[in-house]
């Protein structure tokens, strides 16, 4: 079963964390949005937060945007 969640990313944050507000997960990452570094941290942080393997998470929309759609397998 596939599940999709909406994520808003805040790069260059001082503290990495996840907050849930109005059906959207706000992911704060310390990485800069250069060369996919922030996207990689988003997957790392979400996998820990959702307690799933990194390989089961995939960013399917918004690779170069702060607003992303993540698919969970």
Secondary structure, 3 states (H helix, E strand, C coil): CCEEEEEEEECCCCCCEEEEECCEEEEECCCCCCCCHHHHHHHHHHHHHHCCCHHHEEEEECCCCCEEEEEEC
